[in-house]
Amino acid sequence: MRIHRGIGLLTATLLLPLVSSAAADAKRGEKLYTGRCGACHSIADNGAGPRHRGLFGCKAGTQAGFNYSDALRKSGIVWDDQTLDRWLADPNKMVPGNSMAVQLASDPTDRADLIAWLRAATTGEGSCQRAGSAGQGQSAAHR
């Protein structure tokens, strides 16, 4: 009986982020991105923060043309819904010593909405190191 409860709890824990993102409001996420993230980030261009095109599946700290902190480059993070959720909740807790000093979305609904919009808006070629890729700075099409 314990095993069945444990499996049920594990399944629920793994599926919770998927349920949350399915109910997320990407239009609201776009507004949140513009208002909270847009001063430093954009989809297409590096600014005070790195661009986000091609974000999902990228290893953190590998987007070409941006000077990342050593902490983020060495973090081993691959950006997906779960890692972005943790990052947006508290980047300094997730990667101590990184250079993003702002906590942008402590509210889980805000994070889910931001992630839903980012998933749609950042598709396309990036210039980061993809998960499973040996060559830093290569896009998925150029491995």
C-alpha positions in Angstrom: 0.0 0.0 0.0 2.9 2.4 0.8 4.4 1.9 -2.6 1.1 2.8 -4.4 0.8 5.9 -2.3 4.4 6.8 -3.1 4.0 6.3 -6.8 0.8 8.4 -6.7 2.5 11.2 -4.9 5.5 11.0 -7.2 3.2 11.1 -10.3 1.3 14.0 -8.9 4.5 15.9 -8.2 5.9 15.4 -11.7 2.6 16.3 -13.4 1.8 19.4 -11.4 4.1 21.7 -13.5 2.4 20.4 -16.6 -1.1 21.1 -15.3 0.0 24.5 -14.1 1.5 25.5 -17.5 -1.6 24.1 -19.4 -3.8 26.6 -17.4 -1.3 29.5 -17.9 -2.3 32.7 -19.7 0.4 33.4 -22.3 -1.2 36.8 -23.2 -0.8 37.9 -19.6 2.7 36.4 -19.6 3.6 38.7 -22.5 2.5 41.7 -20.5 4.5 40.5 -17.5 7.6 40.0 -19.7 7.3 43.5 -21.2 6.8 45.1 -17.8 9.2 43.1 -15.6 11.8 41.6 -18.0 11.9 44.0 -20.9 14.2 46.6 -19.4 17.1 44.0 -19.6 15.9 41.3 -21.9 14.4 40.8 -25.4 13.7 37.8 -27.5 16.0 38.8 -30.4 18.9 40.9 -28.9 21.2 40.9 -26.0 21.0 43.9 -23.7 21.8 44.2 -20.0 20.5 40.6 -20.0 20.8 37.9 -22.6 18.4 37.4 -25.5 15.8 34.7 -25.1 15.4 33.3 -28.7 15.9 29.5 -28.6 15.8 29.5 -24.8 14.2 26.1 -24.2 16.7 23.3 -24.3 19.7 25.7 -23.9 22.3 25.2 -21.3 22.4 28.2 -19.0 25.2 30.7 -19.7 25.9 29.7 -23.3 24.0 32.2 -25.4 26.6 33.6 -27.7 27.5 37.3 -27.4 26.6 37.7 -23.7 29.0 37.9 -20.8 27.5 35.5 -18.2 28.7 35.0 -14.6 30.9 32.1 -13.8 28.2 30.8 -11.5 25.6 30.5 -14.3 28.0 29.1 -16.8 29.0 26.4 -14.4 25.5 25.7 -13.1 24.7 22.8 -15.5 21.1 24.1 -15.9 19.1 23.4 -19.0 16.2 25.7 -19.5 12.8 24.1 -19.4 9.5 24.8 -17.7 10.7 23.5 -14.3 14.1 25.2 -14.3 12.6 28.5 -15.5 10.0 28.3 -12.7 12.7 27.9 -10.1 14.8 30.7 -11.7 12.0 33.2 -11.9 11.0 32.4 -8.2 14.5 33.2 -6.9 17.5 33.3 -9.3 20.0 33.9 -6.4 18.7 30.9 -4.4 18.9 28.7 -7.5 22.4 29.9 -8.6 24.2 31.8 -5.9 26.7 34.3 -7.4 24.8 34.8 -10.7 24.5 38.4 -11.9 20.7 38.6 -12.2 20.0 40.6 -9.0 16.2 40.8 -9.5 13.6 38.4 -8.3 10.9 38.9 -11.0 8.1 36.5 -10.1 7.5 35.2 -6.6 3.9 34.4 -7.5 3.4 30.9 -9.1 0.7 32.2 -11.4 2.9 35.0 -12.7 5.7 32.4 -13.3 3.4 30.0 -15.1 2.1 32.9 -17.4 5.6 34.1 -18.1 6.8 30.6 -19.0 3.8 29.9 -21.2 4.5 33.1 -23.2 8.3 32.4 -23.3 7.7 28.9 -24.6 5.7 30.4 -27.6 7.8 33.5 -28.1 11.3 32.1 -28.0 10.9 29.3 -30.5 13.4 29.4 -33.4 17.1 29.4 -33.7 19.2 30.5 -30.8 23.0 30.5 -30.6 23.3 28.7 -27.3 24.8 25.3 -26.5 21.9 22.8 -26.6 21.4 20.1 -24.0 23.5 17.1 -25.1 25.7 19.2 -27.3 29.4 19.2 -26.9 30.2 22.4 -28.8 29.4 25.6 -26.9 27.8 28.5 -28.9 26.4 26.2 -31.6 22.7 26.2 -32.5 20.8 23.0 -32.8 21.0 23.2 -36.6 24.8 23.6 -36.6 25.9 20.8 -34.3 
